[in-house]
Amino acid sequence: MGTKRYAQMCAIAAALDVVGERWTLLIIRDLLTGPKRYNQLLEETLVGIGPNLLAARLQMLMEHGVIQRESVAGDGRGVQYRLTPRGEALRPVVMGLASWGLSHIASYEQDGLVRAEWARLALEAMVAVGPQPEVDESYEFRIGDEVFHVRCENHTARVVEGNPPNEPALVVTADPETFIRIGTEQVAILDAVLSGRVVIAGDTNSLSRCLRLLDLELTSSSSATTDAGVADVS
């Protein structure tokens, strides 16, 4: 494959021999949200990677048992890539990197690529390092064209694709960029609500519990608007 190995008897070096090359962890990131076709990766999420390099990275990951290629249901010629159990085991690693990286998105450029499914991963990273949920309930998020929810059960919170099975205690609607900027504390939640970029439906108690779970606060850049904003989202 032409890649260099660290040749060190160290678990970290061994892991980096597989996933340490540029673009590799981003391929895994994209497959954490579900199977993807080659063209989806090339044209939608990994903008800037060359087709030959993507093919080489996919081949390498298959050789190491991290991903597998499979046919697409209903498309006799379609092929997609998905994580194997070995690849899925990288989820906490990627979530840990995401949690650490949230504080480094301050340099995010206005014209940078942003996708709704990355907002889902950002939320998963926030939940992973947050406190235990206080009660059993669900919070639904409608971010761009993605719908997912945080399901709180038995003192455990997890992010699940799609609508919750029961009526959610809270429904949050936002565009992906605003949602990510809130998660990285570049945009105050109340400012986003008052500007209409975020719509929150639910009672204030559920909102408070959700914010504590995500280690966020219902703040505004202008303290004078705080009381009005709380009333608006009730």
Steps between C-alpha positions, in 0.01 A plus 500: 500500500804729524418613855767526765475308826630615836654159570459546875379239748240743633121469482458868408751470215330182382164676493645795312649263243138425406308824561771766523524592132329820383128458418477153659326605822265723301395199293425319827316809627271498198430128527409536869175661384422216259617331177619723217566454131837589353359806320330621817833502680684654207251773407307579819704449816869465410522798268866544407610138504607357164314198356812283495586587859146424617509165322836422664373594847187289458703204380738531795214516750342192345829312521516580870141389557382848600243538221328270255349545156146383436230525237225760523152360545289559189800598289658201333818690410517730802777459758538667837740488793414441863692455823566148625477428874874569509437840342203575725734446796666827395185697589613598853839597359343731240253637756789577733675690224177683421455601865856631508462672163183691588711767666713537187226592252531869589707539184216353292474686170173640371530315170614173657302183434239409760257208498202406714638153576809661653268687737370161610856383572572823689194437716613142561840631609337744743278230649797265539678733743190643667338409832242227546148599393272602783180332375389260229392709199599578141615817326442516126730697270409603146825630357484577128375183333606276790270387783644334808436498871667465835339211685540511877430168670623342822749780571654464154474737202566399140445658160267302274414559136142593415203603712463371857246221551298717739411868512822695557525732797678752279530568127787713370510619138805675354729522201825298529735799520308672778470175694873433484581860588279470809677178600836676471367804691551737207128585498287553812192279506259778587634721221441217253145451632413868487639531146292201384802287409402253772147396595445318829170337591458362851475603862776688678573215743578259214708768332700555817566127539607470136737796530659358815549168320685683220685735737340805336327805642201701380697820459491805278764749396259758642390427856203729453332248269535196728160512667316552172682212338408250771135589458521454124626140518254385765 
